[in-house]
Amino acid sequence: MPETISVPASVELAVVERSGFVESRHAGAAIVLDPEGVPLLSLGDVDTPILPRSSMKPMQALGSLTAGAVLEGERLALATASHSGTDRHVAVVRDMLDQGGLTESDLGCPAAWPGDTDTRDEMVRELAQPQRLRMNCSGKHAAMLLACRASGWDTESYLDTAHPLQLHIREVIERLTGAKITVTAIDGCGAPVHAMSLSALARATHRIGTSSERSPFALHRTAGALVRAVRENPWAIDGPGRPDTIVIERLGVFAKGGAEGIMIMVAPNGTTVALKVLDGSGRAASAVAISLLERVGALAAGDVAGTLAQLPLTVSGGGRDVGVIRATV
């Protein structure tokens, strides 16, 4: 059976401190590429496949866009989002569906409660039920459906691995990573997720994050537009007070977290990091990523310190702060 990075091949990335006692450790692997895409730093095993989960969304979004989906601004940002399901997010996804003459019932992702606590509380008070639109991947799915509409492909089977859209997305991913896909699984939202090494994920992320809208190559122009849309609409890719939104707003990076402890991030100068926390927890992933970018000089120490203070890294005890989740790289 295929499997991911082993425990012996991992390194410590972060610790959890409570009242001065190191209570837990997060191990994993990470790779940093310089602005030209050359490896600067490698920690742990970066060559064994991992499942990138939602950190693969920028590649999937590019697949949908190059298959005919026409999106810009906040709609384009939602195509690559793991949004928190606020009313504002839902309104944009609904507009995306309306654009293609589609409805919520066309979405293949499961119904879910929003990740945003206030929105969920309001839905509970109103006796509402989980909705597909509230599912964090609904923007990605809406973009996939729009691509199917534009290309004349079936919309009911768009999540099948043999569907023309998924075959096209696979080709785009292989082009970006420079590696053949050998293992495919099903993500939490029902879409295919393709295994790749952290090195391959970093290469693809660097190519996307450093693309220019003035490139002679259509894929790179589209990638440049995608990155700009995310940087101009950081609320869309995650949500108020949530890690990806915070780091994009404060540092100007391009960031996309994924389930099971995955994070990709591109600094304004093009320096790129890809990492996996082996135990699957994402609570330290943003802190580790920006700390690595600071370590190689891509982000200023003061800016990183201010951002860390805004991230949800506090350890509580008895109703007060007694510790912190801290990167150790």
KERO-393465 format. One record per residue (C-alpha): x, y, z; residue number from 1; residue in one letter. Coordinates in steps of 0.1 Angstrom, whole numbers. Layout:
BEGIN
@c1: X&c2: Y&c3: Z&n: NUM&res: A
...
REM end
This chain:
BEGIN
@c1: 0&c2: 0&c3: 0&n: 1&res: M
@c1: 14&c2: 35&c3: -9&n: 2&res: P
@c1: 22&c2: 56&c3: 22&n: 3&res: E
@c1: 35&c2: 90&c3: 31&n: 4&res: T
@c1: 66&c2: 102&c3: 50&n: 5&res: I
@c1: 77&c2: 80&c3: 78&n: 6&res: S
@c1: 83&c2: 91&c3: 114&n: 7&res: V
@c1: 122&c2: 85&c3: 113&n: 8&res: P
@c1: 123&c2: 106&c3: 81&n: 9&res: A
@c1: 107&c2: 136&c3: 98&n: 10&res: S
@c1: 121&c2: 165&c3: 117&n: 11&res: V
@c1: 107&c2: 187&c3: 145&n: 12&res: E
@c1: 88&c2: 217&c3: 130&n: 13&res: L
@c1: 70&c2: 231&c3: 161&n: 14&res: A
@c1: 63&c2: 226&c3: 197&n: 15&res: V
@c1: 34&c2: 233&c3: 220&n: 16&res: V
@c1: 44&c2: 250&c3: 253&n: 17&res: E
@c1: 21&c2: 251&c3: 284&n: 18&res: R
@c1: 33&c2: 270&c3: 314&n: 19&res: S
@c1: 69&c2: 267&c3: 302&n: 20&res: G
@c1: 66&c2: 230&c3: 297&n: 21&res: F
@c1: 69&c2: 215&c3: 262&n: 22&res: V
@c1: 37&c2: 195&c3: 261&n: 23&res: E
@c1: 37&c2: 183&c3: 224&n: 24&res: S
@c1: 59&c2: 183&c3: 193&n: 25&res: R
@c1: 49&c2: 185&c3: 157&n: 26&res: H
@c1: 72&c2: 167&c3: 133&n: 27&res: A
@c1: 72&c2: 167&c3: 95&n: 28&res: G
@c1: 90&c2: 178&c3: 65&n: 29&res: A
@c1: 95&c2: 211&c3: 45&n: 30&res: A
@c1: 113&c2: 225&c3: 15&n: 31&res: I
@c1: 121&c2: 261&c3: 6&n: 32&res: V
@c1: 128&c2: 272&c3: -30&n: 33&res: L
@c1: 146&c2: 305&c3: -38&n: 34&res: D
@c1: 130&c2: 331&c3: -61&n: 35&res: P
@c1: 144&c2: 313&c3: -91&n: 36&res: E
@c1: 129&c2: 279&c3: -79&n: 37&res: G
@c1: 162&c2: 264&c3: -68&n: 38&res: V
@c1: 161&c2: 245&c3: -34&n: 39&res: P
@c1: 174&c2: 266&c3: -6&n: 40&res: L
@c1: 165&c2: 244&c3: 24&n: 41&res: L
@c1: 152&c2: 209&c3: 29&n: 42&res: S
@c1: 141&c2: 195&c3: 62&n: 43&res: L
@c1: 131&c2: 158&c3: 64&n: 44&res: G
@c1: 119&c2: 136&c3: 36&n: 45&res: D
@c1: 107&c2: 159&c3: 7&n: 46&res: V
@c1: 107&c2: 132&c3: -20&n: 47&res: D
@c1: 82&c2: 107&c3: -6&n: 48&res: T
@c1: 46&c2: 113&c3: -18&n: 49&res: P
@c1: 21&c2: 132&c3: 3&n: 50&res: I
@c1: -16&c2: 140&c3: -4&n: 51&res: L
@c1: -16&c2: 178&c3: -8&n: 52&res: P
@c1: -53&c2: 180&c3: -1&n: 53&res: R
@c1: -66&c2: 216&c3: -4&n: 54&res: S
@c1: -31&c2: 229&c3: -11&n: 55&res: S
@c1: -37&c2: 214&c3: -45&n: 56&res: M
@c1: -67&c2: 238&c3: -52&n: 57&res: K
@c1: -46&c2: 264&c3: -70&n: 58&res: P
@c1: -37&c2: 237&c3: -96&n: 59&res: M
@c1: -73&c2: 225&c3: -98&n: 60&res: Q
@c1: -85&c2: 260&c3: -103&n: 61&res: A
@c1: -60&c2: 265&c3: -131&n: 62&res: L
@c1: -74&c2: 233&c3: -146&n: 63&res: G
@c1: -109&c2: 246&c3: -145&n: 64&res: S
@c1: -99&c2: 280&c3: -159&n: 65&res: L
@c1: -79&c2: 265&c3: -188&n: 66&res: T
@c1: -109&c2: 243&c3: -195&n: 67&res: A
@c1: -131&c2: 273&c3: -201&n: 68&res: G
@c1: -143&c2: 287&c3: -168&n: 69&res: A
@c1: -143&c2: 325&c3: -169&n: 70&res: V
@c1: -138&c2: 341&c3: -135&n: 71&res: L
@c1: -122&c2: 372&c3: -121&n: 72&res: E
@c1: -119&c2: 391&c3: -88&n: 73&res: G
@c1: -135&c2: 375&c3: -58&n: 74&res: E
@c1: -150&c2: 347&c3: -79&n: 75&res: R
@c1: -116&c2: 338&c3: -91&n: 76&res: L
@c1: -103&c2: 337&c3: -55&n: 77&res: A
@c1: -132&c2: 315&c3: -45&n: 78&res: L
@c1: -122&c2: 290&c3: -71&n: 79&res: A
@c1: -91&c2: 282&c3: -51&n: 80&res: T
@c1: -106&c2: 287&c3: -16&n: 81&res: A
@c1: -112&c2: 267&c3: 15&n: 82&res: S
@c1: -137&c2: 293&c3: 27&n: 83&res: H
@c1: -153&c2: 295&c3: 61&n: 84&res: S
@c1: -189&c2: 295&c3: 48&n: 85&res: G
@c1: -199&c2: 330&c3: 57&n: 86&res: T
@c1: -229&c2: 346&c3: 39&n: 87&res: D
@c1: -204&c2: 367&c3: 19&n: 88&res: R
@c1: -186&c2: 335&c3: 7&n: 89&res: H
@c1: -219&c2: 318&c3: -1&n: 90&res: V
@c1: -232&c2: 348&c3: -21&n: 91&res: A
@c1: -201&c2: 347&c3: -44&n: 92&res: V
@c1: -204&c2: 310&c3: -49&n: 93&res: V
@c1: -241&c2: 313&c3: -57&n: 94&res: R
@c1: -232&c2: 340&c3: -83&n: 95&res: D
@c1: -207&c2: 316&c3: -98&n: 96&res: M
@c1: -234&c2: 290&c3: -102&n: 97&res: L
@c1: -258&c2: 315&c3: -116&n: 98&res: D
@c1: -232&c2: 325&c3: -142&n: 99&res: Q
@c1: -235&c2: 289&c3: -156&n: 100&res: G
@c1: -272&c2: 284&c3: -151&n: 101&res: G
@c1: -264&c2: 261&c3: -123&n: 102&res: L
@c1: -279&c2: 256&c3: -88&n: 103&res: T
@c1: -267&c2: 243&c3: -54&n: 104&res: E
@c1: -280&c2: 208&c3: -63&n: 105&res: S
@c1: -255&c2: 206&c3: -91&n: 106&res: D
@c1: -226&c2: 208&c3: -66&n: 107&res: L
@c1: -210&c2: 174&c3: -60&n: 108&res: G
@c1: -195&c2: 183&c3: -26&n: 109&res: C
@c1: -213&c2: 172&c3: 5&n: 110&res: P
@c1: -235&c2: 195&c3: 27&n: 111&res: A
@c1: -216&c2: 210&c3: 56&n: 112&res: A
@c1: -219&c2: 235&c3: 84&n: 113&res: W
@c1: -198&c2: 266&c3: 79&n: 114&res: P
@c1: -164&c2: 269&c3: 95&n: 115&res: G
@c1: -172&c2: 304&c3: 107&n: 116&res: D
@c1: -185&c2: 301&c3: 143&n: 117&res: T
@c1: -208&c2: 331&c3: 142&n: 118&res: D
@c1: -224&c2: 320&c3: 109&n: 119&res: T
@c1: -229&c2: 285&c3: 122&n: 120&res: R
@c1: -245&c2: 298&c3: 155&n: 121&res: D
@c1: -269&c2: 319&c3: 134&n: 122&res: E
@c1: -279&c2: 289&c3: 113&n: 123&res: M
@c1: -285&c2: 269&c3: 144&n: 124&res: V
@c1: -307&c2: 296&c3: 159&n: 125&res: R
@c1: -327&c2: 297&c3: 126&n: 126&res: E
@c1: -330&c2: 258&c3: 127&n: 127&res: L
@c1: -312&c2: 257&c3: 93&n: 128&res: A
@c1: -295&c2: 225&c3: 80&n: 129&res: Q
@c1: -260&c2: 220&c3: 66&n: 130&res: P
@c1: -257&c2: 231&c3: 30&n: 131&res: Q
@c1: -235&c2: 223&c3: 0&n: 132&res: R
@c1: -229&c2: 260&c3: -5&n: 133&res: L
@c1: -214&c2: 263&c3: 30&n: 134&res: R
@c1: -190&c2: 235&c3: 24&n: 135&res: M
@c1: -154&c2: 249&c3: 22&n: 136&res: N
@c1: -148&c2: 235&c3: -12&n: 137&res: C
@c1: -179&c2: 248&c3: -29&n: 138&res: S
@c1: -161&c2: 275&c3: -48&n: 139&res: G
@c1: -137&c2: 249&c3: -63&n: 140&res: K
@c1: -167&c2: 228&c3: -73&n: 141&res: H
@c1: -185&c2: 258&c3: -88&n: 142&res: A
@c1: -155&c2: 265&c3: -110&n: 143&res: A
@c1: -153&c2: 229&c3: -121&n: 144&res: M
@c1: -190&c2: 230&c3: -131&n: 145&res: L
@c1: -184&c2: 262&c3: -150&n: 146&res: L
@c1: -156&c2: 245&c3: -169&n: 147&res: A
@c1: -179&c2: 217&c3: -178&n: 148&res: C
@c1: -205&c2: 241&c3: -190&n: 149&res: R
@c1: -180&c2: 259&c3: -212&n: 150&res: A
@c1: -166&c2: 227&c3: -227&n: 151&res: S
@c1: -199&c2: 209&c3: -232&n: 152&res: G
@c1: -190&c2: 182&c3: -207&n: 153&res: W
@c1: -214&c2: 163&c3: -184&n: 154&res: D
@c1: -220&c2: 180&c3: -151&n: 155&res: T
@c1: -234&c2: 151&c3: -132&n: 156&res: E
@c1: -202&c2: 130&c3: -133&n: 157&res: S
@c1: -177&c2: 158&c3: -131&n: 158&res: Y
@c1: -159&c2: 143&c3: -101&n: 159&res: L
@c1: -152&c2: 109&c3: -117&n: 160&res: D
@c1: -115&c2: 104&c3: -122&n: 161&res: T
@c1: -121&c2: 95&c3: -159&n: 162&res: A
@c1: -142&c2: 126&c3: -166&n: 163&res: H
@c1: -127&c2: 149&c3: -193&n: 164&res: P
@c1: -124&c2: 177&c3: -167&n: 165&res: L
@c1: -105&c2: 156&c3: -142&n: 166&res: Q
@c1: -82&c2: 142&c3: -169&n: 167&res: L
@c1: -75&c2: 178&c3: -180&n: 168&res: H
@c1: -68&c2: 189&c3: -144&n: 169&res: I
@c1: -45&c2: 159&c3: -140&n: 170&res: R
@c1: -25&c2: 170&c3: -171&n: 171&res: E
@c1: -22&c2: 206&c3: -158&n: 172&res: V
@c1: -9&c2: 193&c3: -125&n: 173&res: I
@c1: 17&c2: 171&c3: -142&n: 174&res: E
@c1: 28&c2: 200&c3: -163&n: 175&res: R
@c1: 31&c2: 223&c3: -132&n: 176&res: L
@c1: 49&c2: 197&c3: -110&n: 177&res: T
@c1: 70&c2: 182&c3: -137&n: 178&res: G
@c1: 62&c2: 147&c3: -124&n: 179&res: A
@c1: 38&c2: 119&c3: -134&n: 180&res: K
@c1: 9&c2: 111&c3: -111&n: 181&res: I
@c1: 10&c2: 75&c3: -99&n: 182&res: T
@c1: -15&c2: 76&c3: -70&n: 183&res: V
@c1: -49&c2: 92&c3: -69&n: 184&res: T
@c1: -72&c2: 93&c3: -38&n: 185&res: A
@c1: -106&c2: 109&c3: -31&n: 186&res: I
@c1: -105&c2: 141&c3: -11&n: 187&res: D
@c1: -130&c2: 151&c3: 16&n: 188&res: G
@c1: -151&c2: 170&c3: -9&n: 189&res: C
@c1: -153&c2: 141&c3: -33&n: 190&res: G
@c1: -129&c2: 154&c3: -59&n: 191&res: A
@c1: -97&c2: 135&c3: -69&n: 192&res: P
@c1: -66&c2: 144&c3: -50&n: 193&res: V
@c1: -32&c2: 133&c3: -65&n: 194&res: H
@c1: -2&c2: 122&c3: -45&n: 195&res: A
@c1: 30&c2: 141&c3: -51&n: 196&res: M
@c1: 62&c2: 148&c3: -32&n: 197&res: S
@c1: 68&c2: 181&c3: -13&n: 198&res: L
@c1: 95&c2: 189&c3: -39&n: 199&res: S
@c1: 69&c2: 185&c3: -67&n: 200&res: A
@c1: 43&c2: 205&c3: -47&n: 201&res: L
@c1: 69&c2: 233&c3: -41&n: 202&res: A
@c1: 78&c2: 234&c3: -78&n: 203&res: R
@c1: 42&c2: 238&c3: -89&n: 204&res: A
@c1: 35&c2: 264&c3: -62&n: 205&res: T
@c1: 66&c2: 284&c3: -72&n: 206&res: H
@c1: 55&c2: 283&c3: -109&n: 207&res: R
@c1: 21&c2: 295&c3: -100&n: 208&res: I
@c1: 32&c2: 321&c3: -74&n: 209&res: G
@c1: 58&c2: 337&c3: -97&n: 210&res: T
@c1: 37&c2: 337&c3: -129&n: 211&res: S
@c1: 31&c2: 369&c3: -147&n: 212&res: S
@c1: -1&c2: 381&c3: -163&n: 213&res: E
@c1: 21&c2: 394&c3: -191&n: 214&res: R
@c1: 36&c2: 360&c3: -198&n: 215&res: S
@c1: 35&c2: 347&c3: -235&n: 216&res: P
@c1: 22&c2: 314&c3: -221&n: 217&res: F
@c1: -16&c2: 312&c3: -214&n: 218&res: A
@c1: -12&c2: 290&c3: -184&n: 219&res: L
@c1: 12&c2: 314&c3: -167&n: 220&res: H
@c1: -10&c2: 344&c3: -175&n: 221&res: R
@c1: -40&c2: 326&c3: -159&n: 222&res: T
@c1: -19&c2: 317&c3: -129&n: 223&res: A
@c1: -8&c2: 353&c3: -125&n: 224&res: G
@c1: -44&c2: 364&c3: -125&n: 225&res: A
@c1: -53&c2: 338&c3: -99&n: 226&res: L
@c1: -25&c2: 349&c3: -75&n: 227&res: V
@c1: -35&c2: 385&c3: -79&n: 228&res: R
@c1: -72&c2: 377&c3: -72&n: 229&res: A
@c1: -62&c2: 359&c3: -40&n: 230&res: V
@c1: -39&c2: 387&c3: -28&n: 231&res: R
@c1: -66&c2: 413&c3: -36&n: 232&res: E
@c1: -93&c2: 393&c3: -19&n: 233&res: N
@c1: -77&c2: 375&c3: 11&n: 234&res: P
@c1: -111&c2: 372&c3: 29&n: 235&res: W
@c1: -123&c2: 349&c3: 1&n: 236&res: A
@c1: -97&c2: 322&c3: 3&n: 237&res: I
@c1: -102&c2: 315&c3: 40&n: 238&res: D
@c1: -122&c2: 339&c3: 62&n: 239&res: G
@c1: -120&c2: 366&c3: 88&n: 240&res: P
@c1: -95&c2: 359&c3: 115&n: 241&res: G
@c1: -84&c2: 326&c3: 99&n: 242&res: R
@c1: -47&c2: 318&c3: 91&n: 243&res: P
@c1: -45&c2: 320&c3: 53&n: 244&res: D
@c1: -64&c2: 353&c3: 53&n: 245&res: T
@c1: -42&c2: 367&c3: 81&n: 246&res: I
@c1: -9&c2: 359&c3: 65&n: 247&res: V
@c1: -20&c2: 372&c3: 31&n: 248&res: I
@c1: -33&c2: 404&c3: 45&n: 249&res: E
@c1: -3&c2: 411&c3: 67&n: 250&res: R
@c1: 26&c2: 398&c3: 46&n: 251&res: L
@c1: 14&c2: 399&c3: 10&n: 252&res: G
@c1: 22&c2: 362&c3: 5&n: 253&res: V
@c1: 2&c2: 337&c3: -15&n: 254&res: F
@c1: -8&c2: 310&c3: 9&n: 255&res: A
@c1: -30&c2: 279&c3: 8&n: 256&res: K
@c1: -34&c2: 255&c3: 36&n: 257&res: G
@c1: -46&c2: 219&c3: 32&n: 258&res: G
@c1: -60&c2: 193&c3: 55&n: 259&res: A
@c1: -37&c2: 169&c3: 73&n: 260&res: E
@c1: -11&c2: 196&c3: 80&n: 261&res: G
@c1: -2&c2: 208&c3: 45&n: 262&res: I
@c1: 8&c2: 243&c3: 37&n: 263&res: M
@c1: 22&c2: 261&c3: 7&n: 264&res: I
@c1: 33&c2: 297&c3: 7&n: 265&res: M
@c1: 50&c2: 321&c3: -17&n: 266&res: V
@c1: 67&c2: 353&c3: -5&n: 267&res: A
@c1: 64&c2: 385&c3: -25&n: 268&res: P
@c1: 99&c2: 379&c3: -39&n: 269&res: N
@c1: 90&c2: 344&c3: -51&n: 270&res: G
@c1: 106&c2: 324&c3: -23&n: 271&res: T
@c1: 84&c2: 294&c3: -19&n: 272&res: T
@c1: 78&c2: 269&c3: 9&n: 273&res: V
@c1: 58&c2: 236&c3: 10&n: 274&res: A
@c1: 55&c2: 215&c3: 42&n: 275&res: L
@c1: 36&c2: 187&c3: 58&n: 276&res: K
@c1: 30&c2: 183&c3: 95&n: 277&res: V
@c1: 32&c2: 145&c3: 99&n: 278&res: L
@c1: 5&c2: 141&c3: 126&n: 279&res: D
@c1: -20&c2: 159&c3: 104&n: 280&res: G
@c1: -25&c2: 189&c3: 126&n: 281&res: S
@c1: -25&c2: 222&c3: 108&n: 282&res: G
@c1: -24&c2: 244&c3: 139&n: 283&res: R
@c1: 13&c2: 251&c3: 135&n: 284&res: A
@c1: 15&c2: 251&c3: 97&n: 285&res: A
@c1: 13&c2: 288&c3: 90&n: 286&res: S
@c1: 37&c2: 297&c3: 118&n: 287&res: A
@c1: 62&c2: 272&c3: 105&n: 288&res: V
@c1: 59&c2: 284&c3: 69&n: 289&res: A
@c1: 64&c2: 321&c3: 77&n: 290&res: I
@c1: 92&c2: 313&c3: 101&n: 291&res: S
@c1: 110&c2: 294&c3: 73&n: 292&res: L
@c1: 105&c2: 323&c3: 50&n: 293&res: L
@c1: 120&c2: 346&c3: 76&n: 294&res: E
@c1: 149&c2: 322&c3: 81&n: 295&res: R
@c1: 159&c2: 325&c3: 45&n: 296&res: V
@c1: 155&c2: 362&c3: 44&n: 297&res: G
@c1: 123&c2: 364&c3: 23&n: 298&res: A
@c1: 102&c2: 380&c3: 51&n: 299&res: L
@c1: 113&c2: 406&c3: 77&n: 300&res: A
@c1: 115&c2: 395&c3: 113&n: 301&res: A
@c1: 94&c2: 423&c3: 126&n: 302&res: G
@c1: 66&c2: 416&c3: 101&n: 303&res: D
@c1: 67&c2: 379&c3: 110&n: 304&res: V
@c1: 66&c2: 386&c3: 147&n: 305&res: A
@c1: 36&c2: 408&c3: 143&n: 306&res: G
@c1: 18&c2: 382&c3: 122&n: 307&res: T
@c1: 25&c2: 354&c3: 147&n: 308&res: L
@c1: 8&c2: 376&c3: 173&n: 309&res: A
@c1: -23&c2: 376&c3: 152&n: 310&res: Q
@c1: -24&c2: 339&c3: 144&n: 311&res: L
@c1: -44&c2: 315&c3: 167&n: 312&res: P
@c1: -14&c2: 301&c3: 184&n: 313&res: L
@c1: -23&c2: 307&c3: 221&n: 314&res: T
@c1: -25&c2: 279&c3: 246&n: 315&res: V
@c1: -52&c2: 286&c3: 273&n: 316&res: S
@c1: -56&c2: 274&c3: 308&n: 317&res: G
@c1: -82&c2: 285&c3: 333&n: 318&res: G
@c1: -95&c2: 311&c3: 310&n: 319&res: G
@c1: -61&c2: 329&c3: 304&n: 320&res: R
@c1: -31&c2: 325&c3: 282&n: 321&res: D
@c1: -5&c2: 301&c3: 296&n: 322&res: V
@c1: 15&c2: 291&c3: 265&n: 323&res: G
@c1: 20&c2: 291&c3: 228&n: 324&res: V
@c1: 24&c2: 270&c3: 197&n: 325&res: I
@c1: 59&c2: 278&c3: 184&n: 326&res: R
@c1: 78&c2: 270&c3: 153&n: 327&res: A
@c1: 112&c2: 255&c3: 160&n: 328&res: T
@c1: 127&c2: 256&c3: 124&n: 329&res: V
REM end
